[in-house]
Amino acid sequence: MARPNDIDQHAAEREVPVVLVHGNPETPAVWAPVIELLDRSEVHTPNLPGFGCPVPPGFSATKDAYADWLTAEIAAIGRPVHLVGHDWGGVLVVRVAQTRPDLLVSWCSDAVELFNPSYTWHDLAQVWQTPGDGEANVELIATLDPEVAIAGLEAIGIPTPQATAFTEAFDATMGACVLSLYRSAVPELLAPWRAASGDAAQRPGLALLATADTYMGSVESGAETAAAMGAESVTLDDLGHWWMLQDPELAALILTAWFARHDE
């Protein structure tokens, strides 16, 4: 007869690991309130190179470099995972779903709209994609008085702990990575990823569509983009870009239900 501890150990071994990927200009701290509410024993929060941590030698910080990095991070876990991404993390999640479905049980992203050919980058992204203007902007951000920077992030809905973590992480290295990442994703360079969007249907996908997210397209367009990927979608009413910080209870509820549907 199996002992209770043996049963608990076997259950943990069967549980699908969860990987939560942050965006820009952020750190894994963006997921902290949700992690506290997730009933999962194995949750990974990889830190994008350069975003408050060192950059590996020779790392180019392009979208393809980050996609390769995330793929390697997941492969190292040794088991297929539930992969969840926010902002640029959400873009990378879809890319992994396109190219390495064998590493995934399911995927979830709040950035599927970037795979819509009609999507237009938001104003700040276009600044970062412009030589000269981008360098001036990231230098300004990196040299802001910390109190001013934190207050600015709080004003757009980011709680103090996360605003502080993001401010502390934004330095010259992070600024250089931001520029490289966004310049590798101008429309003509993002086109191959968009053309392969249907490949993400190889694993169950979920698009999170926040109605007050001003960095993405409309909820209707997001739902259409998700459907073209073979993914489901859920609408987050009255929540914005940082939905997981605005309502971590709802975020945890949605993710927990999604994981439970696909754990087997």
C-alpha positions in Angstrom: 0.0 0.0 0.0 1.3 3.5 -0.9 2.0 5.7 2.0 0.5 9.3 2.1 3.9 10.9 1.5 4.5 8.7 -1.5 1.1 9.7 -2.9 1.9 13.4 -2.4 5.2 13.0 -4.1 3.7 11.2 -7.1 1.0 13.8 -7.4 3.7 16.6 -7.5 5.7 14.7 -10.1 2.6 14.5 -12.3 1.7 18.1 -11.9 2.5 20.2 -15.0 5.1 22.9 -14.3 4.1 26.5 -14.9 6.3 29.1 -16.6 5.4 32.8 -16.3 7.3 35.2 -18.6 7.4 38.9 -17.9 7.5 41.8 -20.4 9.1 45.2 -21.0 10.2 47.2 -19.1 9.7 44.7 -16.3 11.2 41.9 -14.1 9.6 38.7 -12.8 8.2 40.8 -10.0 5.2 41.5 -12.2 3.9 38.0 -11.4 4.5 38.0 -7.6 0.8 38.7 -6.6 -0.5 36.0 -8.9 2.1 33.3 -7.8 0.9 33.7 -4.2 -2.6 32.7 -5.3 -1.7 29.9 -7.7 -2.2 26.4 -6.2 0.9 25.0 -8.0 4.0 23.4 -6.6 6.3 24.2 -9.5 6.3 27.7 -10.9 9.2 29.2 -12.9 9.7 32.9 -13.5 12.7 33.3 -15.9 14.3 36.7 -16.0 14.8 38.0 -19.6 18.5 38.7 -20.1 19.4 42.3 -19.5 16.2 43.1 -17.6 17.7 43.6 -14.2 20.2 40.8 -14.7 23.4 40.2 -16.8 23.4 39.6 -20.5 25.2 36.4 -21.6 28.3 36.9 -23.7 27.4 37.4 -27.3 23.7 37.8 -26.7 22.1 40.0 -29.4 18.9 40.9 -27.5 16.8 40.5 -30.7 13.4 38.9 -30.7 14.9 35.7 -32.1 17.7 35.7 -29.4 15.0 36.0 -26.7 12.9 33.3 -28.3 15.9 30.9 -28.4 16.7 31.8 -24.8 13.2 31.1 -23.6 13.1 27.8 -25.5 16.3 26.7 -23.8 14.9 27.7 -20.4 11.8 25.6 -20.9 13.8 22.6 -22.3 16.0 22.7 -19.2 12.9 22.0 -17.0 12.7 18.5 -18.5 9.0 18.3 -18.8 6.3 20.0 -21.0 4.9 23.1 -19.3 2.0 25.5 -19.1 3.6 28.6 -20.6 2.1 32.1 -19.8 3.4 35.4 -21.1 2.7 39.1 -20.6 3.6 41.9 -23.0 6.9 40.8 -24.8 6.7 37.6 -22.7 3.4 37.0 -24.4 4.9 37.4 -27.8 7.7 35.0 -27.0 5.2 32.5 -25.7 3.4 32.4 -29.0 6.7 32.0 -30.8 7.7 29.0 -28.7 4.2 27.5 -29.4 4.9 28.0 -33.1 8.4 26.4 -33.1 8.6 24.0 -30.2 5.1 22.7 -29.3 6.8 19.6 -27.9 7.9 21.7 -24.9 4.3 22.7 -24.1 1.1 21.4 -22.6 -0.6 24.7 -23.2 0.1 28.4 -23.8 -1.4 31.6 -22.7 -0.6 35.2 -23.9 -2.0 38.7 -23.6 -0.1 39.9 -26.7 -1.6 37.8 -29.6 -2.5 41.0 -31.3 1.1 41.6 -32.3 0.6 38.7 -34.7 -2.1 40.5 -36.6 -0.6 42.1 -39.7 -2.7 45.2 -39.2 -1.3 45.9 -35.7 0.5 49.2 -35.3 3.2 49.6 -32.6 2.3 52.0 -29.9 3.9 55.4 -29.8 6.7 54.6 -27.3 7.7 51.5 -29.2 8.0 53.6 -32.4 10.3 56.0 -30.5 12.5 53.0 -29.4 12.6 51.8 -33.0 13.9 55.2 -34.3 17.7 55.6 -34.2 18.6 58.6 -32.1 15.2 59.1 -30.5 15.3 55.7 -28.9 18.8 56.2 -27.4 17.7 59.5 -26.0 14.6 58.1 -24.5 16.2 55.1 -22.7 19.0 57.3 -21.4 16.3 59.6 -20.0 14.5 56.7 -18.3 17.7 55.2 -16.9 18.8 58.5 -15.3 15.4 59.6 -13.9 15.3 60.3 -10.2 14.1 57.0 -8.7 11.2 58.6 -6.9 10.0 60.3 -10.0 10.3 57.1 -12.0 8.4 55.1 -9.4 5.6 57.7 -9.3 5.4 57.6 -13.0 4.8 53.9 -13.0 2.4 54.1 -10.2 0.4 56.7 -12.2 -0.2 54.1 -15.0 -1.5 51.4 -12.5 1.7 49.6 -11.4 1.7 49.0 -7.6 4.6 50.4 -5.5 6.5 47.1 -5.1 6.6 46.4 -8.8 7.2 50.0 -9.7 10.2 50.0 -7.4 11.5 46.7 -8.9 11.2 47.9 -12.4 12.8 51.2 -11.7 15.8 49.5 -10.0 16.2 47.2 -13.0 16.2 49.9 -15.7 19.8 50.8 -16.4 22.0 51.3 -19.5 22.0 47.5 -20.2 18.3 47.2 -20.0 17.9 50.3 -22.3 20.2 48.7 -24.9 18.2 45.5 -24.8 15.0 47.3 -25.2 16.3 49.1 -28.3 17.6 45.9 -29.8 14.4 44.0 -29.1 12.1 46.6 -30.6 14.2 47.3 -33.6 14.2 43.6 -34.4 10.4 43.7 -34.5 9.6 46.4 -37.0 6.8 45.2 -39.3 9.1 43.8 -42.0 11.1 41.8 -39.5 8.1 40.6 -37.5 6.4 39.4 -40.7 7.8 35.8 -40.6 6.5 35.3 -37.1 3.1 36.6 -38.1 3.0 34.4 -41.2 3.5 31.4 -38.9 0.9 32.4 -36.4 -1.3 29.4 -37.3 1.5 27.0 -36.1 0.6 27.9 -32.5 -2.5 25.8 -32.9 -0.4 22.7 -32.3 -1.1 23.2 -28.5 -4.1 24.6 -26.7 -3.8 28.3 -26.5 -5.6 31.1 -24.6 -5.6 34.8 -25.4 -6.2 37.2 -22.5 -7.8 40.4 -23.8 -7.9 43.3 -21.4 -10.5 45.9 -22.5 -8.5 48.9 -21.1 -5.1 47.8 -22.5 -4.0 50.8 -24.6 -0.9 49.0 -25.9 -2.9 46.4 -27.8 -5.6 46.5 -30.4 -9.3 46.1 -29.8 -10.7 43.2 -28.0 -12.6 42.2 -31.1 -9.4 42.2 -33.2 -7.6 40.3 -30.5 -10.3 37.6 -30.5 -10.1 37.3 -34.3 -6.3 37.0 -34.1 -6.6 34.3 -31.4 -9.2 32.4 -33.4 -6.8 32.4 -36.4 -4.2 30.7 -34.2 -6.7 28.1 -33.1 -6.8 29.7 -29.6 -9.6 30.5 -27.2 -9.9 33.9 -25.7 -11.2 35.5 -22.5 -12.1 39.1 -22.0 -10.8 41.0 -18.9 -13.4 43.7 -18.5 -12.2 47.1 -17.2 -8.6 45.9 -16.8 -5.5 47.3 -18.5 -2.1 46.3 -19.6 -1.1 45.2 -16.1 -4.2 43.1 -15.4 -2.3 40.6 -13.2 -1.4 43.5 -10.9 -4.8 45.2 -11.0 -6.8 42.0 -10.1 -4.4 39.1 -9.2 -7.4 37.1 -7.8 -9.1 37.1 -11.1 -5.8 36.4 -12.9 -5.1 33.4 -10.7 -8.7 32.1 -11.1 -8.5 32.2 -14.9 -5.1 30.6 -15.0 -5.9 27.9 -12.5 -9.0 27.0 -14.4 -7.0 26.9 -17.7 -4.3 24.7 -16.2 -6.8 22.3 -14.7 -8.5 21.8 -18.1 -5.2 20.8 -19.7 -3.2 19.2 -16.9 -3.7 15.7 -18.3 
